[in-house]
Amino acid sequence: MAKDKKKEGKKVDKPVRSPVPAQDIKDESSSTKLTDLQTLVNEVEETQANPVDEEPEEVQEPPDEGVPQYEEPTLSLLIVKRYEGEKVCGLYEGEGFAYFDGGNTYKGMFSEGLMHGQGTYTWADGVTYEGTFVKNVQMLNGRYTWNDGSVYEGSIKNGVRHGFGLFRSGTRPVSYIGYWCKGKRHGKGTIYYDQEHTSWYSGDWVNNVKEGWGMRCYRSGNIYEGQWEKNVRHGKGKMRWLTANQEYMGQWVYGIQHGYGTHIWFVKRMPVSQYPLRNEYMGDFVNGERHGHGKFIYASGAVYDGEWVGNKKHGKGRFVFQNGHVYEGEFRDDHIAEYPSYLDAMKAKELNAVCTGSHFASENIAVINGSENTSVLGLIAELDITSLLGLLPREERHEELEQVEFAVLRHITELRRVYTFYSSLGCDQSLDNVFLMTKLQFWRFLKDCHFHHSSFTLAEMDRILSGDKTPAEKVHCPHETLLFRTFLSYLVHLAFHIYHEEHKEKGPCLNKCFLDMMSRNVIPTACHTQSILFSEELRAVFVMGYLDKCWEIYRDFCRTSTRPPFEPTMKMRHFLWMLKDFKLLSKQLTASRVVEILVKDGPSVHDSSNPNLEPELVFLEFVEALLGCALVYVTSDVLKEQVAHDNQKRSFRAKSVSEGTTKYFLSQPLRSYEDREHSLEEFLLDEQKEARTEPDEVGLWMCQVQIFFTTKLFPAYQHEKVLREKIKENRIRDAEFAELRKIKDEELAKLIAEKEAEEAKRQEEAAAKISDSKSTGFQEAEKPVTLPPKAEAPIVAAPVATKVPAGKKKKKK
């Protein structure tokens, strides 16, 4: 190296720039200074529009804001002016410090005269790189820090960003975490455009361009999820304009609605409303306008199905008015061709009805035992307790109904508040401000109010409330929706079954049972949920993404109940067996610990000696038990192991250098770029620290749940399914083989029987022939021999030969 220094001592160190992409802005003052951003943040939102006739205006989007670009300073020569450190055979070896001509410095490990291993390289203008060198080239992992505070940590290959990395700008609230390829964003990645993380894009990238599938959340709250091409919405996608209460699902062409799609205009309702009102168009779009054939359903109930031109009804169509009248014929410029003013008058009336809600009836007539009675609760809160009244004497039913309606009316405001609270659990937001309570949320209400501490479990309550017409598979369905009046009716039913024993005395008992339920269960504890699932909105929304798969697992491990209506249900022992089959029981998550989790939020189900695992679990209890198991199973060691596994998957390893590879010397170019791998979990936890007061607990909880569900539970279930399929296939194959063997055995037995029959027949025939021949011989022996007449058959005597003694001759006569 000293010789190289002398030879090159007269040469001047001239920086050579590598080609800069067209979108980059060159900075002539410094080869490592931060360039300007590619473009401004895409924060121009689509403007609000008329909720019936127009879609939000499409503003031509500028290219989205990207990660700041940097030029790599490529030095033609690295001239060492001073070196401090160890040497071996005249070459730099071990830890040392090198001061280069031009002011650049390096402190770190050397090997055979080359920068090799961990080290820190500092350019004269303040840019530093701290990370791994492989024969004078930045490789593997590293950290770049610019003099304006910008930082990049991640993977590096041949001096450029390549692999998984994190960038944070020091001058603007921009950060990107994801994959890079040859210095550009490429693959999966997420970019944040503000400090609050309200504006971001997460999805696919191709050479710094949004390409493929991705989700874009704008600062206003508007969200697009779907396909992208050249930084704009292109292909199938879904856009939700929260600012305009609109939603579109369908085809996009370069940022504009074009092709077939569905556009919905939501009408904002009162907070306690249960019936959504919306205008909906399903049909063809051209350049963002309704054009072609389409169907428009008005919130008032009117429907138009026909041709459109430029957002207007034009051509042949069919219009069904709210009152049921139908017109079918020609439309021109959004009007009926024959009656231009008629449609405008009808539309005004319909829109007025939508806004005022005049289509709702002011009262409701309930029919009980053939007589008409006006309900004091009205249509929205009318009770359906016919089956319950059937248990009471006929003469008392009318008074019972009247008294319980008055009891419900007394607490109607509190019950509306309770219904609204629980119907919004686990829901991020609603465009039309309408929430319907599901069975899952109803179960949580019952548990919060300690209904299950009575003699009935949640599963038994489902049987009480299901009725005779409910299919068995729907009895415990968590997706069933409950209107407010259904919610009230269910409460009256449960109150009677729980408290009727205490009010057997003469007089109306339904209202007394209901008032006891309100005072003992609902008023003290409602809306104070202690659920591991619904205790915090962020956690609930996070877990909702796993419910569909959990529901599949729950149904798969249910067994038919022994009680009517014989619906599929799961018991605690089934849950324990499931974990055993999945091999999820460990030193921490033992069987006794699982039982503790199952009974934590309910009455005691076991004594000190014999645990009772027969109580049934509804789907809510199943999910909450899984969450409890996740927090026990995923310990800190499991977290560290998973993070290390993720880092290993994301990191890009350098290719091994063969023995015949040409050696690199310090006189070779040094390329300045960025990367050290950064864990996605670490980044998300860091960002949560800025947004929440208690980020460690929430972030750790979410990480534990994610690891348990995605790396333990779901893969184990898939493995179990594969095993079951193989066992099923083997059983089918064995049955087929058994059937085949049976057929072959039957054929063989039939063949043997035929052979034996043939052999027996042959033997019988042979025996018959022998017996016939014997009988014929006997008959011939017994029959007398008669000579034929001489005339007919003369008998010629055989010549008689005489012997002549030897030595004598016969005399001639």
C-alpha positions in Angstrom: 0.0 0.0 0.0 2.9 2.3 0.7 4.2 1.7 -2.8 0.8 2.5 -4.3 0.8 5.7 -2.3 4.1 6.8 -3.8 3.1 5.9 -7.3 -0.1 7.8 -7.1 1.1 10.7 -4.9 1.1 13.2 -7.8 -2.4 12.3 -8.8 -5.3 14.5 -7.8 -8.4 13.1 -6.0 -11.3 14.0 -8.4 -14.8 13.0 -7.4 -16.7 11.2 -10.1 -20.5 11.2 -10.0 -22.6 8.2 -11.0 -25.6 8.9 -13.2 -28.5 10.5 -11.4 -32.1 9.6 -12.2 -34.0 12.2 -14.2 -36.3 12.9 -11.3 -33.4 13.7 -9.0 -32.2 17.3 -8.5 -28.5 17.6 -8.7 -26.5 19.6 -6.1 -23.3 20.9 -7.4 -22.0 22.1 -4.0 -21.4 18.7 -2.5 -21.5 15.2 -3.8 -23.2 13.9 -0.6 -25.6 16.8 0.2 -29.2 16.0 0.4 -31.2 16.8 -2.8 -34.7 18.2 -2.8 -37.7 15.8 -2.7 -39.0 14.5 -5.9 -42.4 16.2 -5.6 -44.6 17.7 -2.9 -46.8 15.5 -0.8 -50.0 14.4 -2.6 -52.4 16.1 -0.2 -54.8 17.6 -2.8 -58.0 15.8 -1.8 -60.9 15.2 -4.0 -63.5 17.9 -3.3 -66.9 17.2 -1.9 -69.8 17.1 -4.3 -73.5 16.8 -4.5 -74.4 13.6 -2.7 -76.8 12.4 -5.3 -75.8 13.7 -8.8 -72.0 14.0 -8.7 -68.9 12.1 -7.6 -66.1 13.9 -5.8 -64.1 15.9 -8.4 -60.9 14.1 -9.5 -58.0 16.5 -9.2 -55.0 15.5 -11.3 -52.5 14.1 -8.8 -48.9 15.1 -9.0 -46.4 12.3 -8.5 -46.4 11.2 -5.0 -43.8 12.4 -2.5 -40.9 10.1 -2.4 -37.9 9.4 -0.3 -35.1 12.0 -0.7 -32.5 11.0 -3.3 -28.7 11.0 -2.8 -25.8 10.9 -5.2 -23.1 8.4 -4.4 -19.6 10.1 -4.3 -17.5 7.7 -6.3 -13.8 8.4 -5.5 -11.4 7.4 -8.3 -8.5 7.0 -5.8 -8.2 6.7 -2.1 -4.9 8.2 -1.1 -3.9 7.4 2.5 -2.1 10.4 4.0 -1.8 8.9 7.5 -2.5 5.6 9.2 -2.5 4.7 12.8 -2.8 1.0 13.7 -1.5 -2.4 13.3 0.3 -3.8 10.2 1.2 -7.3 9.2 3.8 -7.8 6.4 3.4 -4.1 5.5 -0.4 -4.3 5.1 -3.0 -2.8 7.3 -4.4 -5.4 9.6 -6.7 -5.3 12.6 -8.2 -2.1 14.1 -6.8 1.1 12.7 -7.4 4.7 11.7 -6.8 6.0 8.1 -6.8 9.7 7.1 -7.3 10.1 3.3 -6.4 12.9 1.0 -9.3 15.3 0.8 -10.3 15.0 4.4 -12.2 11.7 4.4 -11.4 9.3 7.4 -12.0 5.7 8.3 -11.9 4.1 11.7 -12.4 0.4 12.0 -11.2 -3.0 11.0 -8.7 -3.8 8.2 -7.7 -7.1 6.6 -4.8 -7.5 4.1 -4.6 -3.8 3.6 -8.4 -3.4 2.9 -11.3 -2.0 4.9 -12.9 -5.2 6.0 -15.4 -5.7 8.9 -17.0 -3.2 11.1 -16.0 0.4 10.7 -17.0 4.1 10.4 -16.2 6.1 7.3 -16.6 9.9 7.4 -16.7 12.2 4.4 -15.2 15.7 4.6 -18.7 17.3 4.3 -20.0 15.4 7.4 -21.7 12.4 6.0 -20.9 9.2 7.9 -21.3 5.6 7.3 -21.2 3.1 10.2 -21.5 -0.5 9.3 -19.9 -3.5 7.6 -17.2 -3.4 4.8 -16.3 -6.3 2.6 -13.0 -5.6 0.8 -13.5 -1.8 0.6 -17.2 -2.1 -0.3 -20.1 -1.3 1.9 -22.0 -4.6 2.3 -24.6 -6.3 4.5 -25.8 -3.8 7.1 -25.0 -0.2 7.9 -26.2 3.2 9.0 -25.8 6.4 7.1 -26.2 9.8 8.7 -26.3 13.0 6.7 -25.3 16.4 8.1 -29.0 17.6 8.0 -30.0 14.8 10.4 -31.4 12.4 7.8 -30.7 8.7 8.6 -30.9 5.5 6.7 -30.5 2.1 8.4 -30.8 -1.1 6.5 -29.3 -3.6 4.1 -26.6 -2.8 1.6 -25.3 -4.6 -1.4 -22.3 -3.3 -3.4 -22.7 0.2 -1.8 -26.4 0.8 -2.7 -29.6 0.2 -0.8 -30.7 -3.3 -1.4 -32.9 -5.3 1.0 -34.9 -4.2 4.0 -34.2 -0.7 5.3 -35.6 2.4 7.1 -35.1 6.0 6.1 -36.1 9.1 8.1 -35.7 12.6 6.7 -34.1 15.2 8.9 -35.7 18.2 7.2 -39.2 16.9 6.4 -41.7 14.6 8.2 -41.1 11.8 5.7 -40.1 8.3 6.6 -40.0 5.0 4.6 -39.7 1.5 5.9 -39.6 -1.4 3.5 -37.6 -3.1 0.7 -35.1 -1.6 -1.7 -33.5 -2.9 -4.9 -30.4 -1.3 -6.3 -31.0 1.9 -4.5 -34.7 2.3 -5.2 -37.9 1.5 -3.4 -38.9 -1.9 -4.7 -41.2 -4.5 -3.2 -43.3 -4.1 -0.1 -42.9 -0.9 1.8 -44.7 1.9 3.8 -44.0 5.6 3.4 -45.3 8.2 5.9 -45.8 11.8 4.8 -46.3 13.5 8.1 -45.2 13.2 11.7 -48.6 12.1 13.0 -48.7 9.2 10.4 -52.2 10.3 9.2 -51.0 10.4 5.6 -49.3 7.2 4.3 -49.0 4.6 1.6 -48.4 0.9 2.2 -48.1 -1.6 -0.6 -46.0 -2.5 -3.6 -43.3 -0.5 -5.2 -41.4 -0.9 -8.5 -38.4 1.3 -9.0 -39.6 4.1 -6.7 -43.1 4.0 -8.3 -46.3 2.7 -6.7 -47.1 -0.3 -8.8 -49.3 -3.3 -7.8 -51.5 -3.5 -4.8 -51.4 -0.8 -2.1 -53.4 1.2 0.5 -53.2 5.0 0.5 -54.6 7.0 3.5 -54.8 10.7 3.0 -54.6 13.3 5.8 -58.3 14.0 5.5 -59.0 10.4 6.4 -60.0 9.4 2.9 -58.7 5.9 2.0 -58.0 4.0 -1.2 -57.2 0.3 -1.3 -56.5 -1.4 -4.5 -54.3 -1.6 -7.6 -51.8 1.1 -8.6 -49.9 1.9 -11.8 -47.4 4.7 -12.2 -48.2 6.3 -8.9 -52.0 6.6 -9.6 -55.0 4.4 -8.9 -55.3 2.0 -11.8 -57.2 -1.3 -11.9 -59.6 -2.6 -9.3 -59.9 -0.6 -6.1 -62.0 0.8 -3.4 -62.1 4.5 -2.4 -63.8 5.9 0.7 -64.3 9.7 0.9 -64.9 10.2 4.6 -65.1 13.9 4.1 -67.9 13.5 1.5 -69.6 10.3 2.9 -69.1 8.5 -0.3 -67.6 5.2 -1.4 -66.6 3.7 -4.8 -65.7 0.1 -5.6 -64.8 -0.8 -9.1 -62.5 -0.1 -12.0 -60.0 2.8 -12.2 -57.9 4.0 -15.2 -55.0 6.3 -14.2 -56.7 7.9 -11.2 -60.2 8.2 -12.7 -63.3 6.0 -12.3 -63.6 4.2 -15.6 -65.3 0.9 -16.3 -67.8 -1.0 -14.2 -68.2 0.0 -10.5 -70.5 0.8 -7.6 -70.7 4.3 -6.1 -72.5 4.9 -2.8 -73.6 8.2 -1.3 -74.3 7.8 2.4 -76.9 9.9 4.2 -75.8 10.8 7.7 -78.2 9.6 10.3 -78.8 10.3 14.0 -76.4 8.4 16.3 -79.1 6.0 17.5 -80.4 5.2 14.0 -80.4 1.6 12.9 -81.6 1.9 9.3 -79.0 3.3 6.9 -80.1 5.5 4.0 -78.0 5.7 0.9 -78.1 6.4 -2.8 -76.3 3.7 -4.8 -75.3 3.5 -8.5 -74.2 0.3 -10.1 -73.1 0.4 -13.7 -70.7 1.9 -16.2 -68.4 4.9 -15.7 -66.5 6.8 -18.3 -63.9 9.4 -17.2 -65.4 9.7 -13.8 -69.0 10.1 -14.9 -72.0 7.8 -15.0 -72.0 6.9 -18.7 -73.5 3.8 -20.3 -75.9 1.4 -18.7 -76.5 1.6 -14.9 -78.9 1.2 -12.1 -79.5 4.0 -9.5 -81.2 3.2 -6.2 -82.4 6.2 -4.3 -82.5 6.3 -0.5 -86.2 6.9 -0.7 -86.8 3.6 -2.5 -87.1 4.9 -6.1 -85.1 3.1 -8.7 -83.9 4.0 -12.2 -82.4 1.3 -14.5 -81.3 2.3 -17.9 -79.0 4.4 -20.0 -76.8 7.3 -18.8 -74.8 10.0 -20.6 -72.6 12.4 -18.7 -74.1 11.7 -15.2 -77.6 12.2 -16.6 -80.4 9.8 -17.4 -80.5 9.7 -21.2 -81.9 7.0 -23.5 -84.1 4.1 -22.7 -84.8 3.4 -19.1 -87.2 2.3 -16.5 -88.0 4.4 -13.4 -89.9 2.9 -10.4 -91.2 5.7 -8.1 -91.4 5.5 -4.4 -95.2 4.9 -4.5 -94.7 1.9 -6.8 -95.6 3.6 -10.1 -93.5 2.6 -13.0 -92.5 4.6 -16.1 -90.6 2.8 -18.9 -89.6 4.7 -22.0 -87.3 7.5 -23.3 -85.3 9.8 -21.1 -83.6 13.0 -22.3 -81.2 15.1 -20.3 -82.1 13.6 -17.0 -85.9 14.1 -17.6 -88.7 11.9 -18.9 -88.9 12.8 -22.6 -92.8 13.0 -22.6 -93.2 14.8 -19.2 -90.0 16.9 -18.6 -91.3 18.5 -15.4 -92.9 15.4 -13.8 -89.7 13.7 -12.7 -88.3 16.9 -11.1 -91.4 17.2 -9.0 -91.3 13.6 -7.9 -87.6 13.7 -7.2 -88.1 16.8 -5.0 -90.8 15.0 -3.0 -88.6 11.9 -2.6 -85.5 13.9 -1.5 -87.6 15.8 1.0 -88.9 12.5 2.4 -85.3 11.3 2.7 -84.2 14.4 4.6 -87.1 14.7 6.9 -87.6 11.0 7.5 -91.3 11.3 6.9 -91.5 7.7 5.6 -91.3 6.4 9.1 -94.7 5.7 10.8 -95.5 7.6 14.0 -97.1 4.7 15.7 -97.3 0.9 15.5 -100.2 -1.4 16.0 -99.4 -4.7 17.7 -101.8 -7.6 17.4 -102.0 -9.8 20.4 -104.5 -12.6 20.7 -106.5 -11.3 17.8 -107.0 -7.8 19.3 -105.4 -4.6 18.2 -103.3 -2.7 20.8 -101.3 0.5 20.3 -97.7 0.0 21.6 -96.5 2.8 23.8 -92.9 2.1 22.6 -93.7 2.8 18.9 -92.3 0.9 15.9 -88.6 1.3 16.7 -88.9 -0.3 20.1 -91.9 -2.7 19.7 -91.4 -5.8 21.8 -91.6 -9.3 20.3 -92.5 -11.4 23.4 -95.3 -13.5 22.0 -93.6 -16.8 22.9 -93.0 -15.5 26.4 -96.6 -14.4 26.9 -97.7 -17.9 25.8 -96.3 -19.2 29.1 -98.7 -17.0 31.1 -102.4 -17.3 31.6 -104.5 -15.9 28.7 -106.4 -13.4 30.9 -103.2 -11.9 32.2 -101.3 -11.4 28.9 -102.6 -8.0 28.1 -101.8 -6.5 31.5 -98.4 -8.2 31.5 -97.5 -6.7 28.1 -98.7 -3.2 29.1 -96.8 -3.2 32.4 -93.6 -4.4 30.9 -93.8 -1.8 28.1 -94.1 0.9 30.7 -91.1 -0.6 32.6 -89.0 -0.6 29.3 -90.2 3.0 28.5 -88.9 4.1 31.9 -85.4 3.0 31.0 -85.5 3.6 27.3 -82.9 6.4 27.3 -80.4 4.3 29.2 -81.0 1.3 27.0 -80.4 3.4 23.9 -77.1 4.5 25.3 -76.1 1.0 26.1 -77.1 -0.3 22.7 -75.1 2.5 20.9 -72.1 1.8 23.1 -71.9 -1.9 22.5 -72.9 -1.8 18.8 -69.8 0.4 18.1 -67.3 -1.9 19.8 -64.7 -3.1 17.4 -65.9 -0.8 14.6 -63.5 2.0 13.5 -66.1 4.2 11.9 -69.3 4.3 9.9 -69.9 6.6 7.0 -73.6 6.9 7.6 -73.3 6.9 11.5 -75.3 3.7 11.7 -74.2 0.8 13.9 -76.1 -2.5 14.3 -75.3 -4.7 17.3 -74.0 -8.1 16.5 -74.3 -11.3 18.5 -70.7 -11.0 19.4 -71.2 -7.5 20.9 -74.4 -8.7 22.6 -72.5 -11.5 24.3 -70.0 -9.0 25.6 -72.9 -6.9 27.0 -74.3 -10.0 28.8 -70.9 -10.8 30.3 -70.2 -7.2 31.4 -73.6 -7.2 33.2 -72.9 -10.7 34.7 -75.9 -12.4 33.2 -73.8 -15.6 32.9 -73.4 -15.6 36.7 -76.9 -16.9 36.9 -77.9 -20.5 36.3 -77.6 -20.0 32.6 -74.5 -19.9 30.4 -74.3 -17.8 27.3 -74.9 -20.8 25.1 -78.0 -21.7 27.1 -79.2 -18.1 26.7 -78.8 -18.4 22.9 -81.1 -21.5 23.0 -83.7 -19.6 25.0 -83.6 -16.6 22.6 -83.3 -18.5 19.3 -86.8 -19.7 18.9 -88.0 -22.8 17.0 -87.5 -21.4 13.5 -83.8 -20.6 13.8 -81.6 -23.1 12.0 -79.3 -25.1 14.3 -76.1 -23.7 12.7 -77.3 -20.1 13.3 -78.1 -20.4 17.0 -74.5 -19.4 18.1 -73.6 -17.3 15.0 -71.6 -14.2 16.0 -72.5 -12.3 12.8 -76.3 -12.2 13.6 -77.5 -8.5 13.8 -79.9 -7.3 16.5 -82.1 -4.3 16.0 -82.9 -2.1 19.0 -86.3 -3.7 19.4 -84.8 -7.2 19.2 -82.3 -6.1 21.9 -85.1 -5.0 24.2 -87.1 -8.2 23.5 -84.1 -10.3 24.4 -83.7 -8.5 27.7 -87.3 -9.1 28.6 -87.0 -12.8 27.8 -83.8 -13.2 29.9 -85.1 -11.2 32.8 -88.1 -13.5 33.0 -86.1 -16.7 32.9 -83.6 -15.5 35.5 -85.9 -13.8 38.0 -89.3 -15.3 37.6 -88.8 -17.6 40.6 -88.6 -14.6 42.9 -91.9 -13.2 41.7 -94.3 -16.1 41.8 -96.9 -14.1 43.8 -100.1 -13.0 42.2 -99.9 -10.0 39.8 -97.8 -9.0 36.8 -94.3 -10.5 37.0 -92.7 -9.5 33.7 -92.2 -5.9 34.7 -90.9 -6.8 38.1 -88.3 -9.2 36.5 -87.3 -6.5 34.1 -86.8 -3.9 36.8 -84.8 -6.3 38.9 -82.6 -7.0 35.9 -82.0 -3.3 35.3 -81.2 -2.6 38.9 -79.0 -5.6 39.5 -77.3 -6.2 36.1 -77.5 -3.4 33.6 -77.3 -0.1 35.4 -74.4 -0.9 37.7 -72.0 -2.5 35.2 -73.1 -1.8 31.6 -70.7 0.1 29.4 -67.8 -0.7 31.7 -66.3 -3.5 29.7 -63.5 -5.6 31.2 -63.0 -7.6 28.0 -59.5 -8.5 26.8 -60.9 -8.0 23.3 -63.0 -4.8 23.6 -61.2 -3.0 26.4 -59.5 -0.7 24.0 -60.5 0.4 20.5 -57.1 -0.1 18.9 -56.8 -3.6 20.2 -60.4 -4.5 19.1 -59.9 -3.2 15.6 -56.6 -5.1 15.4 -58.1 -8.4 16.5 -61.1 -8.1 14.1 -58.8 -9.0 11.3 -58.3 -12.5 12.8 -62.0 -13.3 13.6 -62.9 -14.9 10.3 -60.1 -17.5 10.7 -61.0 -18.0 14.3 -64.6 -18.6 13.4 -63.5 -21.2 10.9 -61.4 -23.0 13.6 -64.3 -22.7 16.1 -66.8 -24.3 13.8 -64.4 -27.0 12.9 -63.9 -28.1 16.5 -67.6 -27.9 17.5 -69.5 -31.0 18.4 -73.3 -31.6 18.1 -75.0 -30.6 21.3 -77.0 -33.3 23.2 -79.8 -30.9 23.9 -82.4 -29.5 21.5 -82.0 -28.0 18.9 -78.8 -30.1 18.7 -76.7 -27.3 17.3 -72.9 -27.4 17.0 -71.3 -26.2 20.2 -67.9 -26.3 21.9 -67.1 -27.2 25.5 -64.1 -26.3 27.6 -62.6 -29.7 27.2 -62.9 -29.4 23.4 -60.9 -26.2 23.7 -58.3 -27.9 25.8 -58.1 -30.9 23.4 -57.7 -28.4 20.5 -54.7 -26.8 22.1 -53.2 -30.2 22.7 -53.7 -31.3 19.1 -52.1 -28.1 18.0 -49.1 -28.8 20.3 -49.5 -25.3 21.9 -49.4 -26.5 25.5 -46.0 -25.5 27.0 -44.2 -24.9 30.3 -45.9 -21.6 30.5 -49.3 -22.5 28.9 -50.1 -25.6 30.9 -53.5 -27.3 31.0 -54.3 -25.8 34.5 -53.3 -22.3 33.2 -55.7 -22.8 30.3 -58.5 -23.7 32.7 -57.7 -20.5 34.8 -58.0 -18.4 31.6 -61.4 -20.1 30.7 -62.9 -19.4 34.1 -61.4 -15.9 34.7 -64.4 -13.9 33.4 -67.1 -16.2 34.7 -68.4 -18.1 37.7 -66.3 -20.9 39.2 -66.6 -24.1 37.2 -64.5 -26.3 39.3 -63.7 -27.2 42.9 -60.4 -27.9 44.4 -60.4 -31.6 43.4 -62.3 -32.2 40.2 -62.4 -29.5 37.5 -65.6 -29.3 35.4 -64.8 -28.9 31.8 -68.4 -29.4 30.5 -69.6 -25.8 30.3 -70.0 -24.6 26.7 -68.1 -21.8 25.1 -69.7 -19.3 22.6 -67.5 -17.7 20.0 -66.7 -14.6 22.1 -65.4 -16.8 25.0 -63.4 -18.8 22.5 -61.7 -15.7 21.1 -61.0 -14.2 24.5 -59.6 -17.5 25.7 -57.2 -17.5 22.7 -56.1 -14.0 23.5 -55.4 -15.0 27.1 -53.4 -17.9 25.9 -51.5 -15.7 23.5 -50.3 -13.4 26.3 -49.1 -16.4 28.3 -47.6 -18.4 25.5 -45.6 -15.6 23.8 -43.0 -14.7 26.4 -40.1 -12.3 26.0 -37.9 -15.2 24.8 -40.4 -16.0 22.1 -40.5 -12.3 21.1 -36.8 -12.2 20.8 -36.7 -15.4 18.8 -39.4 -14.1 16.4 -37.7 -10.7 15.9 -34.4 -12.5 15.2 -36.2 -14.8 12.7 -37.8 -11.8 10.9 -34.4 -10.0 10.7 -32.8 -13.1 9.3 -35.5 -13.4 6.7 -35.2 -9.8 5.7 -31.5 -9.4 5.6 -29.6 -9.9 2.4 -26.4 -11.9 2.8 -23.3 -11.2 0.8 -22.2 -13.8 -1.6 -19.2 -15.8 -0.6 -16.0 -14.7 -2.4 -14.1 -17.6 -4.1 -10.4 -18.0 -3.7 -9.8 -17.0 -7.3 -11.5 -13.6 -7.0 -9.4 -10.6 -7.8 -8.4 -8.7 -4.7 -9.7 -5.2 -4.1 -7.2 -2.5 -2.9 -7.6 0.8 -1.2 -7.0 2.5 -4.6 -10.4 1.2 -5.8 -13.5 3.4 -5.7 -15.5 3.7 -2.5 -19.3 4.1 -3.1 -21.3 5.9 -0.5 -24.8 4.7 0.2 -27.0 3.4 2.9 -28.3 0.4 4.8 -28.6 -1.6 8.0 -31.5 -3.9 8.6 -34.2 -2.6 10.9 -37.0 -4.7 12.4 -40.5 -3.8 11.4 -41.7 -4.5 14.9 -39.1 -2.2 16.4 -40.0 0.6 14.0 -43.7 0.3 14.7 -43.1 0.3 18.4 -40.9 3.4 18.1 -43.6 5.2 16.2 -46.2 4.2 18.7 -44.1 5.9 21.4 -44.7 9.2 19.7 -48.5 8.8 19.4 -49.6 7.2 22.6 -49.0 7.6 26.3 -48.7 3.9 27.0 -47.2 2.5 23.8 -45.1 -0.2 25.3 -48.1 -2.1 26.7 -50.3 -1.8 23.6 -47.5 -2.5 21.2 -46.3 -5.5 23.1 -49.9 -6.8 23.4 -50.4 -6.5 19.6 -47.1 -8.1 18.9 -47.8 -11.1 21.2 -51.2 -11.6 19.6 -49.8 -11.3 16.1 -47.1 -13.9 16.8 -49.4 -16.3 18.5 -52.1 -16.2 15.7 -49.9 -16.0 12.6 -47.0 -18.2 13.6 -48.5 -20.6 16.0 -52.3 -21.1 16.0 -53.1 -20.7 12.3 -50.2 -22.8 11.0 -51.0 -25.5 13.5 -54.6 -25.4 12.3 -53.6 -25.7 8.7 -51.3 -28.6 9.6 -54.2 -30.2 11.4 -56.4 -29.7 8.4 -53.8 -31.3 6.1 -53.5 -34.2 8.5 -57.3 -34.6 8.5 -57.4 -34.5 4.8 -54.7 -37.1 4.5 -56.5 -39.3 7.1 -59.7 -38.8 5.1 -58.0 -39.6 1.9 -56.3 -42.7 3.4 -59.7 -43.9 4.8 -61.3 -43.4 1.4 -58.4 -45.2 -0.3 -58.5 -48.0 2.3 -62.3 -48.2 1.8 -61.7 -48.3 -2.0 -59.0 -51.0 -1.6 -61.3 -53.0 0.8 -64.1 -52.7 -1.8 -61.8 -53.7 -4.5 -60.5 -56.7 -2.5 -64.1 -57.6 -1.7 -65.0 -57.5 -5.4 -61.9 -59.6 -6.3 -62.6 -62.0 -3.5 -66.2 -62.4 -4.7 -65.0 -62.8 -8.3 -62.4 -65.4 -7.1 -65.0 -67.2 -5.0 -67.4 -67.2 -7.9 -64.7 -68.5 -10.2 -63.8 -71.2 -7.7 -67.5 -72.1 -7.4 -67.8 -72.3 -11.1 -64.7 -74.5 -11.4 -66.0 -76.7 -8.6 -69.4 -76.9 -10.3 -67.8 -77.8 -13.6 -65.6 -80.4 -11.9 -68.6 -81.8 -10.1 -70.5 -81.9 -13.3 -67.7 -83.5 -15.2 -67.3 -86.1 -12.5 -71.1 -86.7 -12.6 -70.9 -87.1 -16.3 -68.0 -89.5 -16.1 -69.7 -91.5 -13.4 -72.9 -91.6 -15.6 -70.9 -92.8 -18.5 -69.3 -95.6 -16.5 -72.6 -96.7 -15.1 -74.1 -96.6 -18.6 -71.3 -98.8 -20.0 -71.6 -101.3 -17.2 -75.3 -101.6 -17.6 -74.9 -102.1 -21.4 -72.3 -104.9 -20.8 -74.7 -106.8 -18.5 -77.5 -106.6 -21.0 -75.3 -108.0 -23.8 -74.1 -110.9 -21.6 -77.6 -111.9 -20.8 -78.9 -111.8 -24.4 -78.8 -115.3 -26.3 -76.7 -115.6 -29.5 -78.6 -116.6 -32.6 -77.0 -117.6 -35.9 -78.2 -116.1 -39.1 -79.9 -118.3 -41.9 -77.5 -120.2 -44.2 -79.0 -118.8 -47.3 -78.4 -115.3 -46.3 -75.0 -115.7 -44.8 -73.1 -119.0 -45.8 -70.6 -120.1 -43.3 -67.3 -120.8 -44.7 -65.2 -123.1 -42.6 -61.8 -122.0 -41.8 -59.0 -123.9 -43.3 -57.4 -126.5 -41.0 -53.7 -126.6 -40.9 -52.0 -129.9 -40.1 -48.6 -130.2 -38.8 -46.2 -132.6 -40.6 -43.6 -134.2 -38.5 -40.1 -133.3 -39.3 -38.4 -135.7 -41.7 -41.6 -136.8 -43.4 -43.0 -135.4 -46.6 -46.6 -135.1 -47.4 -47.9 -137.6 -50.0 -49.5 -136.4 -53.1 -52.9 -137.8 -54.0 
